[in-house]
């Protein structure tokens, strides 16, 4: 468990997009959860036929998408709707299993407690 990222079972800090620093989720709103999902990589190599994925094992969940500050949804793929930054459309940063599963933000896909304005190097705060 990412103990430095979790406080009392919730996200300790505000969560930001790693690309444009848009705030995605306020601190203490998402519930920490163990999970297992092959989430498509945010960038795909050209010329590769299969979609490349990362195994996501930890996330913050919210029951209602209106709890987010700034998140967009992609088209549905199978029974999953992918979450993106609604400002720059980088993603997926998370997912929602349909028909009515919780919305999940991958801990490894967001910046914790930082923004490009506040930090000279966003890379320092990524997991």
N, C-alpha and C positions, 0 to 999 in steps of 0.2 A: 504494500500500500504506500502511496505517495504521502507519507505523514506530514511533510512540510507543505503540502497542497490542500490538506483536509483539516478542518477544525469542527469538532462536535458533529461529525458525519456529513458536513457540507463543504462546499468550496470556500476555502479560507480567504481568497482574494477575488477581485473582479477578474473576469476572463476577457481577453482581447484577441482580435484577429492578428495573426502573425505577419500579415502582409500590409494592411492599411491602418492598424491600431484601433479599429472600430470596436467599441465595447459590445461584447456578445451577451454576457451574463453578469449580474451584480453578485458580490460576495454574499455568502450564506443563503443562496437561493437554490442551488443544485444539490441534490442528495448524492453522496458518493455511492458507487455501486461497482462490483466486480461484473465483468461481462466477457463475452467472447464473440467477436465479429470480425470477419475479413472485410475491412473498409478499403475501398479503392484509394490508391495513392493520390495525393493532390496534384502531382505532375506525372504524366505517363510518357514513356519513351516512344519516340516515333518508330514505326516499322515493327512494333511488337503486336502480334495478333491478339493475345490475351490481355485482359485488364490486370494490371499489377495491383496487389493489395498489401496492406499491413494488418497484422493481427492486433486488434485492440482488446485489451484486457481490463482497463479501468475507465470509468466515465463518471460524469455528473448527470443526473437525471432530473427532469422537471416533468410534471404531469400535464401542464398546459403550455402550449407554445407562446402564449401571451406573457409568460414569465421572462422571456428573453428580451434583451434590450434591442438587439439587432441581429436577426437571423432570417435567412431565406430558405425556401424549400425547392429542391429540384423535382423533375418529373419522377413518377413512381417507377421503380425497377423491381419487378417481382412483387414482393410484399414489403419493400423498404422504400422510404422517401428519405433522400439525403439532405442534410442541412449544410448551408453555405453561409458565408458572410454576405449580408445583403448589400453592403456598400461596394465591395470589390469582386464579389462572387467567387472568392477563393473557397475551395472545398474539395471533398466534403470534410467538414469539421465535426460532423456527427450524423445521426440518423434517427428515424422513427419507424418502428415496425408497425405495419398496418394490420388490422383496421384501426385500433385505438391504443397502441402502445405508448409508453412514455417517450419523450424526446431526450436523446442522449448526446452529450458533448464529449468527444474523446479527449481525455486529459492531455495526451501527447500532441494534439493538433491545435492547441491554443496557447497564448502567452498568458502567464499568471501574474497579475498585479503590475502590469507594465503597459505602456503605450509608446508609440514612436516619439511622441511629443515629450513624454516624461523620461525616456531612456535613450541614451546615445547608441546603445546596441541592443536591439531586441533579442538577438541570438543568445545573450547571456541569461535570459530568463526562460528560454525554451527548455523543455525536458529533453 
